[in-house]
Amino acid sequence: MDAQEWLNTEMAELVRQGKYLNQFNARRQADAGLKLVARLCNAIRSHTGLGHATIILDVPGHDSERVSFGSRVASSVARH
């Protein structure tokens, strides 16, 4: 199956928009990232185990010249 035909969950679609669809459109990428951060923070707060977490880790991107979308999302979740 072609990856473009997959039906994504809302969260997966936000990741796709941030990492791939809008990687050259900072405003749209930031919008997807902010929506994703809000949903992740809500999920963490409502989870019995994760709600007590004190550390957020990210998986570094492959490009050492720039901060990846995932790293920026993790940093925002950590700040909230």
PyMOL Python script that loads the backbone (N, CA, C, O; Angstrom):
from pymol import cmd

cmd.read_pdbstr("""\
ATOM      1  N   MET A   1       0.835  -1.171   0.000  1.00  0.00           N
ATOM      2  CA  MET A   1       0.000   0.000   0.000  1.00  0.00           C
ATOM      3  C   MET A   1       0.887   1.244   0.000  1.00  0.00           C
ATOM      4  O   MET A   1       1.894   1.303   0.706  1.00  0.00           O
ATOM      5  N   ASP A   2       0.509   2.210  -0.781  1.00  0.00           N
ATOM      6  CA  ASP A   2       1.227   3.483  -0.845  1.00  0.00           C
ATOM      7  C   ASP A   2       1.023   4.237   0.472  1.00  0.00           C
ATOM      8  O   ASP A   2      -0.104   4.359   0.951  1.00  0.00           O
ATOM      9  N   ALA A   3       2.111   4.741   1.055  1.00  0.00           N
ATOM     10  CA  ALA A   3       2.032   5.450   2.332  1.00  0.00           C
ATOM     11  C   ALA A   3       1.112   6.663   2.260  1.00  0.00           C
ATOM     12  O   ALA A   3       0.560   7.070   3.283  1.00  0.00           O
ATOM     13  N   GLN A   4       0.935   7.244   1.093  1.00  0.00           N
ATOM     14  CA  GLN A   4       0.047   8.399   0.940  1.00  0.00           C
ATOM     15  C   GLN A   4      -1.418   8.013   1.099  1.00  0.00           C
ATOM     16  O   GLN A   4      -2.268   8.883   1.286  1.00  0.00           O
ATOM     17  N   GLU A   5      -1.724   6.723   1.027  1.00  0.00           N
ATOM     18  CA  GLU A   5      -3.099   6.245   1.130  1.00  0.00           C
ATOM     19  C   GLU A   5      -3.466   5.785   2.540  1.00  0.00           C
ATOM     20  O   GLU A   5      -4.625   5.466   2.802  1.00  0.00           O
ATOM     21  N   TRP A   6      -2.497   5.750   3.444  1.00  0.00           N
ATOM     22  CA  TRP A   6      -2.770   5.315   4.806  1.00  0.00           C
ATOM     23  C   TRP A   6      -3.720   6.279   5.492  1.00  0.00           C
ATOM     24  O   TRP A   6      -3.680   7.484   5.242  1.00  0.00           O
ATOM     25  N   LEU A   7      -4.562   5.757   6.342  1.00  0.00           N
ATOM     26  CA  LEU A   7      -5.412   6.594   7.175  1.00  0.00           C
ATOM     27  C   LEU A   7      -4.701   6.770   8.512  1.00  0.00           C
ATOM     28  O   LEU A   7      -4.507   5.801   9.247  1.00  0.00           O
ATOM     29  N   ASN A   8      -4.318   7.984   8.824  1.00  0.00           N
ATOM     30  CA  ASN A   8      -3.611   8.271  10.060  1.00  0.00           C
ATOM     31  C   ASN A   8      -4.565   8.642  11.177  1.00  0.00           C
ATOM     32  O   ASN A   8      -5.663   9.140  10.928  1.00  0.00           O
ATOM     33  N   THR A   9      -4.144   8.399  12.409  1.00  0.00           N
ATOM     34  CA  THR A   9      -4.858   8.947  13.556  1.00  0.00           C
ATOM     35  C   THR A   9      -4.609  10.453  13.547  1.00  0.00           C
ATOM     36  O   THR A   9      -3.763  10.939  12.797  1.00  0.00           O
ATOM     37  N   GLU A  10      -5.333  11.182  14.367  1.00  0.00           N
ATOM     38  CA  GLU A  10      -5.136  12.634  14.443  1.00  0.00           C
ATOM     39  C   GLU A  10      -3.703  12.976  14.848  1.00  0.00           C
ATOM     40  O   GLU A  10      -3.094  13.885  14.283  1.00  0.00           O
ATOM     41  N   MET A  11      -3.170  12.250  15.821  1.00  0.00           N
ATOM     42  CA  MET A  11      -1.798  12.503  16.284  1.00  0.00           C
ATOM     43  C   MET A  11      -0.779  12.189  15.186  1.00  0.00           C
ATOM     44  O   MET A  11       0.147  12.966  14.954  1.00  0.00           O
ATOM     45  N   ALA A  12      -0.950  11.063  14.521  1.00  0.00           N
ATOM     46  CA  ALA A  12      -0.025  10.684  13.452  1.00  0.00           C
ATOM     47  C   ALA A  12      -0.069  11.700  12.319  1.00  0.00           C
ATOM     48  O   ALA A  12       0.958  11.994  11.707  1.00  0.00           O
ATOM     49  N   GLU A  13      -1.240  12.229  12.040  1.00  0.00           N
ATOM     50  CA  GLU A  13      -1.360  13.236  10.990  1.00  0.00           C
ATOM     51  C   GLU A  13      -0.626  14.520  11.369  1.00  0.00           C
ATOM     52  O   GLU A  13      -0.018  15.158  10.510  1.00  0.00           O
ATOM     53  N   LEU A  14      -0.674  14.902  12.639  1.00  0.00           N
ATOM     54  CA  LEU A  14       0.067  16.084  13.084  1.00  0.00           C
ATOM     55  C   LEU A  14       1.576  15.867  12.968  1.00  0.00           C
ATOM     56  O   LEU A  14       2.310  16.777  12.583  1.00  0.00           O
ATOM     57  N   VAL A  15       2.032  14.673  13.299  1.00  0.00           N
ATOM     58  CA  VAL A  15       3.450  14.347  13.135  1.00  0.00           C
ATOM     59  C   VAL A  15       3.830  14.424  11.657  1.00  0.00           C
ATOM     60  O   VAL A  15       4.858  15.003  11.308  1.00  0.00           O
ATOM     61  N   ARG A  16       3.006  13.845  10.795  1.00  0.00           N
ATOM     62  CA  ARG A  16       3.279  13.872   9.347  1.00  0.00           C
ATOM     63  C   ARG A  16       3.334  15.297   8.829  1.00  0.00           C
ATOM     64  O   ARG A  16       4.204  15.641   8.029  1.00  0.00           O
ATOM     65  N   GLN A  17       2.400  16.130   9.289  1.00  0.00           N
ATOM     66  CA  GLN A  17       2.391  17.525   8.851  1.00  0.00           C
ATOM     67  C   GLN A  17       3.643  18.257   9.313  1.00  0.00           C
ATOM     68  O   GLN A  17       4.232  19.027   8.555  1.00  0.00           O
ATOM     69  N   GLY A  18       4.050  18.019  10.552  1.00  0.00           N
ATOM     70  CA  GLY A  18       5.224  18.698  11.095  1.00  0.00           C
ATOM     71  C   GLY A  18       6.534  18.226  10.500  1.00  0.00           C
ATOM     72  O   GLY A  18       7.422  19.032  10.222  1.00  0.00           O
ATOM     73  N   LYS A  19       6.656  16.925  10.303  1.00  0.00           N
ATOM     74  CA  LYS A  19       7.925  16.376   9.817  1.00  0.00           C
ATOM     75  C   LYS A  19       8.076  16.438   8.302  1.00  0.00           C
ATOM     76  O   LYS A  19       9.174  16.679   7.799  1.00  0.00           O
ATOM     77  N   TYR A  20       7.001  16.226   7.581  1.00  0.00           N
ATOM     78  CA  TYR A  20       7.121  16.039   6.130  1.00  0.00           C
ATOM     79  C   TYR A  20       6.373  17.075   5.296  1.00  0.00           C
ATOM     80  O   TYR A  20       6.977  17.719   4.438  1.00  0.00           O
ATOM     81  N   LEU A  21       5.084  17.248   5.528  1.00  0.00           N
ATOM     82  CA  LEU A  21       4.294  18.113   4.653  1.00  0.00           C
ATOM     83  C   LEU A  21       4.681  19.582   4.748  1.00  0.00           C
ATOM     84  O   LEU A  21       4.673  20.295   3.745  1.00  0.00           O
ATOM     85  N   ASN A  22       5.015  20.028   5.932  1.00  0.00           N
ATOM     86  CA  ASN A  22       5.271  21.452   6.139  1.00  0.00           C
ATOM     87  C   ASN A  22       6.701  21.756   6.561  1.00  0.00           C
ATOM     88  O   ASN A  22       6.954  22.767   7.215  1.00  0.00           O
ATOM     89  N   GLN A  23       7.624  20.899   6.196  1.00  0.00           N
ATOM     90  CA  GLN A  23       8.999  21.110   6.658  1.00  0.00           C
ATOM     91  C   GLN A  23       9.615  22.400   6.107  1.00  0.00           C
ATOM     92  O   GLN A  23      10.599  22.891   6.659  1.00  0.00           O
ATOM     93  N   PHE A  24       9.052  22.954   5.029  1.00  0.00           N
ATOM     94  CA  PHE A  24       9.577  24.200   4.472  1.00  0.00           C
ATOM     95  C   PHE A  24       8.610  25.365   4.663  1.00  0.00           C
ATOM     96  O   PHE A  24       8.779  26.423   4.057  1.00  0.00           O
ATOM     97  N   ASN A  25       7.605  25.169   5.501  1.00  0.00           N
ATOM     98  CA  ASN A  25       6.643  26.223   5.811  1.00  0.00           C
ATOM     99  C   ASN A  25       6.597  26.359   7.335  1.00  0.00           C
ATOM    100  O   ASN A  25       5.861  25.639   8.010  1.00  0.00           O
ATOM    101  N   ALA A  26       7.384  27.283   7.860  1.00  0.00           N
ATOM    102  CA  ALA A  26       7.570  27.403   9.310  1.00  0.00           C
ATOM    103  C   ALA A  26       6.256  27.647  10.051  1.00  0.00           C
ATOM    104  O   ALA A  26       6.046  27.093  11.130  1.00  0.00           O
ATOM    105  N   ARG A  27       5.381  28.458   9.494  1.00  0.00           N
ATOM    106  CA  ARG A  27       4.128  28.773  10.183  1.00  0.00           C
ATOM    107  C   ARG A  27       3.255  27.535  10.306  1.00  0.00           C
ATOM    108  O   ARG A  27       2.727  27.253  11.381  1.00  0.00           O
ATOM    109  N   ARG A  28       3.099  26.798   9.222  1.00  0.00           N
ATOM    110  CA  ARG A  28       2.268  25.585   9.260  1.00  0.00           C
ATOM    111  C   ARG A  28       2.904  24.494  10.108  1.00  0.00           C
ATOM    112  O   ARG A  28       2.211  23.755  10.806  1.00  0.00           O
ATOM    113  N   GLN A  29       4.219  24.399  10.044  1.00  0.00           N
ATOM    114  CA  GLN A  29       4.911  23.405  10.865  1.00  0.00           C
ATOM    115  C   GLN A  29       4.721  23.732  12.340  1.00  0.00           C
ATOM    116  O   GLN A  29       4.469  22.836  13.146  1.00  0.00           O
ATOM    117  N   ALA A  30       4.839  25.002  12.700  1.00  0.00           N
ATOM    118  CA  ALA A  30       4.647  25.413  14.090  1.00  0.00           C
ATOM    119  C   ALA A  30       3.214  25.150  14.543  1.00  0.00           C
ATOM    120  O   ALA A  30       2.991  24.730  15.679  1.00  0.00           O
ATOM    121  N   ASP A  31       2.251  25.392  13.673  1.00  0.00           N
ATOM    122  CA  ASP A  31       0.847  25.145  14.017  1.00  0.00           C
ATOM    123  C   ASP A  31       0.620  23.660  14.311  1.00  0.00           C
ATOM    124  O   ASP A  31      -0.025  23.314  15.301  1.00  0.00           O
ATOM    125  N   ALA A  32       1.146  22.790  13.458  1.00  0.00           N
ATOM    126  CA  ALA A  32       1.022  21.345  13.692  1.00  0.00           C
ATOM    127  C   ALA A  32       1.721  20.963  14.984  1.00  0.00           C
ATOM    128  O   ALA A  32       1.204  20.152  15.751  1.00  0.00           O
ATOM    129  N   GLY A  33       2.901  21.542  15.236  1.00  0.00           N
ATOM    130  CA  GLY A  33       3.644  21.246  16.447  1.00  0.00           C
ATOM    131  C   GLY A  33       2.907  21.668  17.701  1.00  0.00           C
ATOM    132  O   GLY A  33       2.880  20.925  18.682  1.00  0.00           O
ATOM    133  N   LEU A  34       2.308  22.851  17.684  1.00  0.00           N
ATOM    134  CA  LEU A  34       1.571  23.332  18.857  1.00  0.00           C
ATOM    135  C   LEU A  34       0.352  22.464  19.146  1.00  0.00           C
ATOM    136  O   LEU A  34       0.047  22.188  20.306  1.00  0.00           O
ATOM    137  N   LYS A  35      -0.332  22.042  18.116  1.00  0.00           N
ATOM    138  CA  LYS A  35      -1.485  21.148  18.299  1.00  0.00           C
ATOM    139  C   LYS A  35      -1.031  19.805  18.869  1.00  0.00           C
ATOM    140  O   LYS A  35      -1.673  19.247  19.759  1.00  0.00           O
ATOM    141  N   LEU A  36       0.083  19.296  18.345  1.00  0.00           N
ATOM    142  CA  LEU A  36       0.616  18.027  18.827  1.00  0.00           C
ATOM    143  C   LEU A  36       1.051  18.144  20.284  1.00  0.00           C
ATOM    144  O   LEU A  36       0.771  17.252  21.085  1.00  0.00           O
ATOM    145  N   VAL A  37       1.726  19.225  20.633  1.00  0.00           N
ATOM    146  CA  VAL A  37       2.169  19.445  22.015  1.00  0.00           C
ATOM    147  C   VAL A  37       0.972  19.476  22.958  1.00  0.00           C
ATOM    148  O   VAL A  37       1.009  18.860  24.024  1.00  0.00           O
ATOM    149  N   ALA A  38      -0.080  20.180  22.582  1.00  0.00           N
ATOM    150  CA  ALA A  38      -1.264  20.261  23.437  1.00  0.00           C
ATOM    151  C   ALA A  38      -1.863  18.874  23.677  1.00  0.00           C
ATOM    152  O   ALA A  38      -2.237  18.549  24.804  1.00  0.00           O
ATOM    153  N   ARG A  39      -1.953  18.068  22.638  1.00  0.00           N
ATOM    154  CA  ARG A  39      -2.531  16.727  22.781  1.00  0.00           C
ATOM    155  C   ARG A  39      -1.626  15.819  23.612  1.00  0.00           C
ATOM    156  O   ARG A  39      -2.112  15.039  24.431  1.00  0.00           O
ATOM    157  N   LEU A  40      -0.317  15.920  23.404  1.00  0.00           N
ATOM    158  CA  LEU A  40       0.620  15.115  24.190  1.00  0.00           C
ATOM    159  C   LEU A  40       0.566  15.507  25.666  1.00  0.00           C
ATOM    160  O   LEU A  40       0.554  14.639  26.539  1.00  0.00           O
ATOM    161  N   CYS A  41       0.534  16.801  25.944  1.00  0.00           N
ATOM    162  CA  CYS A  41       0.460  17.257  27.340  1.00  0.00           C
ATOM    163  C   CYS A  41      -0.817  16.769  28.010  1.00  0.00           C
ATOM    164  O   CYS A  41      -0.787  16.354  29.168  1.00  0.00           O
ATOM    165  N   ASN A  42      -1.921  16.815  27.306  1.00  0.00           N
ATOM    166  CA  ASN A  42      -3.182  16.309  27.866  1.00  0.00           C
ATOM    167  C   ASN A  42      -3.093  14.813  28.159  1.00  0.00           C
ATOM    168  O   ASN A  42      -3.562  14.347  29.197  1.00  0.00           O
ATOM    169  N   ALA A  43      -2.490  14.067  27.237  1.00  0.00           N
ATOM    170  CA  ALA A  43      -2.353  12.620  27.432  1.00  0.00           C
ATOM    171  C   ALA A  43      -1.447  12.314  28.626  1.00  0.00           C
ATOM    172  O   ALA A  43      -1.739  11.416  29.416  1.00  0.00           O
ATOM    173  N   ILE A  44      -0.362  13.054  28.754  1.00  0.00           N
ATOM    174  CA  ILE A  44       0.570  12.835  29.867  1.00  0.00           C
ATOM    175  C   ILE A  44      -0.099  13.172  31.198  1.00  0.00           C
ATOM    176  O   ILE A  44       0.014  12.414  32.161  1.00  0.00           O
ATOM    177  N   ARG A  45      -0.794  14.308  31.251  1.00  0.00           N
ATOM    178  CA  ARG A  45      -1.465  14.719  32.495  1.00  0.00           C
ATOM    179  C   ARG A  45      -2.503  13.709  32.958  1.00  0.00           C
ATOM    180  O   ARG A  45      -2.650  13.471  34.157  1.00  0.00           O
ATOM    181  N   SER A  46      -3.216  13.118  32.020  1.00  0.00           N
ATOM    182  CA  SER A  46      -4.309  12.214  32.385  1.00  0.00           C
ATOM    183  C   SER A  46      -3.846  10.773  32.613  1.00  0.00           C
ATOM    184  O   SER A  46      -4.634   9.948  33.076  1.00  0.00           O
ATOM    185  N   HIS A  47      -2.599  10.454  32.303  1.00  0.00           N
ATOM    186  CA  HIS A  47      -2.072   9.104  32.462  1.00  0.00           C
ATOM    187  C   HIS A  47      -1.579   8.916  33.892  1.00  0.00           C
ATOM    188  O   HIS A  47      -0.839   9.756  34.405  1.00  0.00           O
ATOM    189  N   THR A  48      -1.971   7.844  34.529  1.00  0.00           N
ATOM    190  CA  THR A  48      -1.611   7.649  35.942  1.00  0.00           C
ATOM    191  C   THR A  48      -0.100   7.554  36.166  1.00  0.00           C
ATOM    192  O   THR A  48       0.398   8.051  37.175  1.00  0.00           O
ATOM    193  N   GLY A  49       0.617   6.943  35.270  1.00  0.00           N
ATOM    194  CA  GLY A  49       2.060   6.819  35.434  1.00  0.00           C
ATOM    195  C   GLY A  49       2.832   7.990  34.863  1.00  0.00           C
ATOM    196  O   GLY A  49       3.744   8.511  35.505  1.00  0.00           O
ATOM    197  N   LEU A  50       2.474   8.402  33.666  1.00  0.00           N
ATOM    198  CA  LEU A  50       3.213   9.478  33.001  1.00  0.00           C
ATOM    199  C   LEU A  50       2.978  10.839  33.642  1.00  0.00           C
ATOM    200  O   LEU A  50       3.809  11.738  33.518  1.00  0.00           O
ATOM    201  N   GLY A  51       1.854  10.991  34.322  1.00  0.00           N
ATOM    202  CA  GLY A  51       1.536  12.267  34.945  1.00  0.00           C
ATOM    203  C   GLY A  51       2.539  12.687  36.003  1.00  0.00           C
ATOM    204  O   GLY A  51       2.570  13.856  36.388  1.00  0.00           O
ATOM    205  N   HIS A  52       3.358  11.764  36.482  1.00  0.00           N
ATOM    206  CA  HIS A  52       4.363  12.061  37.509  1.00  0.00           C
ATOM    207  C   HIS A  52       5.777  12.131  36.919  1.00  0.00           C
ATOM    208  O   HIS A  52       6.751  12.249  37.662  1.00  0.00           O
ATOM    209  N   ALA A  53       5.892  12.061  35.606  1.00  0.00           N
ATOM    210  CA  ALA A  53       7.212  12.093  34.963  1.00  0.00           C
ATOM    211  C   ALA A  53       7.897  13.428  35.219  1.00  0.00           C
ATOM    212  O   ALA A  53       7.252  14.476  35.248  1.00  0.00           O
ATOM    213  N   THR A  54       9.197  13.376  35.401  1.00  0.00           N
ATOM    214  CA  THR A  54       9.973  14.596  35.623  1.00  0.00           C
ATOM    215  C   THR A  54      10.993  14.837  34.516  1.00  0.00           C
ATOM    216  O   THR A  54      11.690  15.852  34.516  1.00  0.00           O
ATOM    217  N   ILE A  55      11.079  13.900  33.572  1.00  0.00           N
ATOM    218  CA  ILE A  55      12.052  14.015  32.483  1.00  0.00           C
ATOM    219  C   ILE A  55      11.359  13.703  31.163  1.00  0.00           C
ATOM    220  O   ILE A  55      10.573  12.760  31.072  1.00  0.00           O
ATOM    221  N   ILE A  56      11.656  14.497  30.150  1.00  0.00           N
ATOM    222  CA  ILE A  56      11.181  14.255  28.789  1.00  0.00           C
ATOM    223  C   ILE A  56      12.417  14.070  27.917  1.00  0.00           C
ATOM    224  O   ILE A  56      13.308  14.920  27.922  1.00  0.00           O
ATOM    225  N   LEU A  57      12.482  12.983  27.176  1.00  0.00           N
ATOM    226  CA  LEU A  57      13.600  12.728  26.265  1.00  0.00           C
ATOM    227  C   LEU A  57      13.094  12.738  24.831  1.00  0.00           C
ATOM    228  O   LEU A  57      11.944  12.387  24.566  1.00  0.00           O
ATOM    229  N   ASP A  58      13.950  13.136  23.921  1.00  0.00           N
ATOM    230  CA  ASP A  58      13.596  13.083  22.504  1.00  0.00           C
ATOM    231  C   ASP A  58      14.587  12.194  21.771  1.00  0.00           C
ATOM    232  O   ASP A  58      15.647  11.854  22.296  1.00  0.00           O
ATOM    233  N   VAL A  59      14.233  11.833  20.579  1.00  0.00           N
ATOM    234  CA  VAL A  59      15.143  11.094  19.706  1.00  0.00           C
ATOM    235  C   VAL A  59      15.709  12.115  18.733  1.00  0.00           C
ATOM    236  O   VAL A  59      14.955  12.707  17.961  1.00  0.00           O
ATOM    237  N   PRO A  60      17.019  12.336  18.753  1.00  0.00           N
ATOM    238  CA  PRO A  60      17.603  13.349  17.872  1.00  0.00           C
ATOM    239  C   PRO A  60      17.334  13.034  16.396  1.00  0.00           C
ATOM    240  O   PRO A  60      17.269  11.875  15.987  1.00  0.00           O
ATOM    241  N   GLY A  61      17.184  14.091  15.626  1.00  0.00           N
ATOM    242  CA  GLY A  61      16.996  13.934  14.186  1.00  0.00           C
ATOM    243  C   GLY A  61      18.295  13.558  13.500  1.00  0.00           C
ATOM    244  O   GLY A  61      19.349  13.501  14.133  1.00  0.00           O
ATOM    245  N   HIS A  62      18.212  13.305  12.216  1.00  0.00           N
ATOM    246  CA  HIS A  62      19.388  12.862  11.461  1.00  0.00           C
ATOM    247  C   HIS A  62      20.262  14.025  10.980  1.00  0.00           C
ATOM    248  O   HIS A  62      21.404  13.810  10.573  1.00  0.00           O
ATOM    249  N   ASP A  63      19.743  15.238  11.022  1.00  0.00           N
ATOM    250  CA  ASP A  63      20.468  16.404  10.521  1.00  0.00           C
ATOM    251  C   ASP A  63      21.083  17.161  11.698  1.00  0.00           C
ATOM    252  O   ASP A  63      20.374  17.806  12.470  1.00  0.00           O
ATOM    253  N   SER A  64      22.400  17.075  11.826  1.00  0.00           N
ATOM    254  CA  SER A  64      23.071  17.720  12.963  1.00  0.00           C
ATOM    255  C   SER A  64      23.149  19.241  12.814  1.00  0.00           C
ATOM    256  O   SER A  64      23.582  19.928  13.740  1.00  0.00           O
ATOM    257  N   GLU A  65      22.740  19.770  11.672  1.00  0.00           N
ATOM    258  CA  GLU A  65      22.800  21.208  11.426  1.00  0.00           C
ATOM    259  C   GLU A  65      21.567  21.955  11.938  1.00  0.00           C
ATOM    260  O   GLU A  65      21.598  23.178  12.070  1.00  0.00           O
ATOM    261  N   ARG A  66      20.489  21.232  12.225  1.00  0.00           N
ATOM    262  CA  ARG A  66      19.282  21.908  12.686  1.00  0.00           C
ATOM    263  C   ARG A  66      18.568  21.072  13.739  1.00  0.00           C
ATOM    264  O   ARG A  66      18.742  19.856  13.809  1.00  0.00           O
ATOM    265  N   VAL A  67      17.768  21.738  14.551  1.00  0.00           N
ATOM    266  CA  VAL A  67      16.992  21.048  15.582  1.00  0.00           C
ATOM    267  C   VAL A  67      15.763  20.439  14.904  1.00  0.00           C
ATOM    268  O   VAL A  67      15.036  21.129  14.189  1.00  0.00           O
ATOM    269  N   SER A  68      15.538  19.161  15.130  1.00  0.00           N
ATOM    270  CA  SER A  68      14.451  18.458  14.446  1.00  0.00           C
ATOM    271  C   SER A  68      13.079  18.849  14.997  1.00  0.00           C
ATOM    272  O   SER A  68      12.972  19.407  16.088  1.00  0.00           O
ATOM    273  N   PHE A  69      12.051  18.552  14.237  1.00  0.00           N
ATOM    274  CA  PHE A  69      10.674  18.775  14.655  1.00  0.00           C
ATOM    275  C   PHE A  69      10.400  18.032  15.959  1.00  0.00           C
ATOM    276  O   PHE A  69       9.797  18.588  16.877  1.00  0.00           O
ATOM    277  N   GLY A  70      10.838  16.781  16.043  1.00  0.00           N
ATOM    278  CA  GLY A  70      10.620  15.977  17.243  1.00  0.00           C
ATOM    279  C   GLY A  70      11.301  16.566  18.465  1.00  0.00           C
ATOM    280  O   GLY A  70      10.740  16.539  19.560  1.00  0.00           O
ATOM    281  N   SER A  71      12.497  17.094  18.292  1.00  0.00           N
ATOM    282  CA  SER A  71      13.210  17.708  19.415  1.00  0.00           C
ATOM    283  C   SER A  71      12.503  18.972  19.881  1.00  0.00           C
ATOM    284  O   SER A  71      12.436  19.242  21.081  1.00  0.00           O
ATOM    285  N   ARG A  72      11.974  19.751  18.936  1.00  0.00           N
ATOM    286  CA  ARG A  72      11.238  20.961  19.317  1.00  0.00           C
ATOM    287  C   ARG A  72       9.939  20.611  20.028  1.00  0.00           C
ATOM    288  O   ARG A  72       9.551  21.292  20.977  1.00  0.00           O
ATOM    289  N   VAL A  73       9.262  19.553  19.578  1.00  0.00           N
ATOM    290  CA  VAL A  73       8.038  19.111  20.243  1.00  0.00           C
ATOM    291  C   VAL A  73       8.367  18.659  21.660  1.00  0.00           C
ATOM    292  O   VAL A  73       7.682  19.051  22.605  1.00  0.00           O
ATOM    293  N   ALA A  74       9.407  17.840  21.823  1.00  0.00           N
ATOM    294  CA  ALA A  74       9.793  17.348  23.153  1.00  0.00           C
ATOM    295  C   ALA A  74      10.145  18.496  24.088  1.00  0.00           C
ATOM    296  O   ALA A  74       9.767  18.478  25.259  1.00  0.00           O
ATOM    297  N   SER A  75      10.858  19.487  23.588  1.00  0.00           N
ATOM    298  CA  SER A  75      11.228  20.640  24.388  1.00  0.00           C
ATOM    299  C   SER A  75       9.985  21.413  24.848  1.00  0.00           C
ATOM    300  O   SER A  75       9.912  21.857  25.994  1.00  0.00           O
ATOM    301  N   SER A  76       9.024  21.565  23.956  1.00  0.00           N
ATOM    302  CA  SER A  76       7.791  22.268  24.308  1.00  0.00           C
ATOM    303  C   SER A  76       6.975  21.493  25.337  1.00  0.00           C
ATOM    304  O   SER A  76       6.410  22.082  26.258  1.00  0.00           O
ATOM    305  N   VAL A  77       6.916  20.171  25.180  1.00  0.00           N
ATOM    306  CA  VAL A  77       6.198  19.344  26.157  1.00  0.00           C
ATOM    307  C   VAL A  77       6.868  19.480  27.517  1.00  0.00           C
ATOM    308  O   VAL A  77       6.191  19.606  28.537  1.00  0.00           O
ATOM    309  N   ALA A  78       8.190  19.456  27.533  1.00  0.00           N
ATOM    310  CA  ALA A  78       8.934  19.575  28.794  1.00  0.00           C
ATOM    311  C   ALA A  78       8.656  20.917  29.482  1.00  0.00           C
ATOM    312  O   ALA A  78       8.516  20.970  30.703  1.00  0.00           O
ATOM    313  N   ARG A  79       8.578  21.999  28.702  1.00  0.00           N
ATOM    314  CA  ARG A  79       8.307  23.317  29.282  1.00  0.00           C
ATOM    315  C   ARG A  79       6.911  23.382  29.902  1.00  0.00           C
ATOM    316  O   ARG A  79       6.709  24.058  30.911  1.00  0.00           O
ATOM    317  N   HIS A  80       5.955  22.682  29.303  1.00  0.00           N
ATOM    318  CA  HIS A  80       4.572  22.702  29.811  1.00  0.00           C
ATOM    319  C   HIS A  80       4.433  21.774  30.993  1.00  0.00           C
ATOM    320  O   HIS A  80       3.346  21.654  31.558  1.00  0.00           O
TER     321      HIS A  80
END
""", "prot")
cmd.dss("prot")
cmd.show_as("cartoon", "prot")
cmd.util.cbc("prot")
cmd.orient("prot")
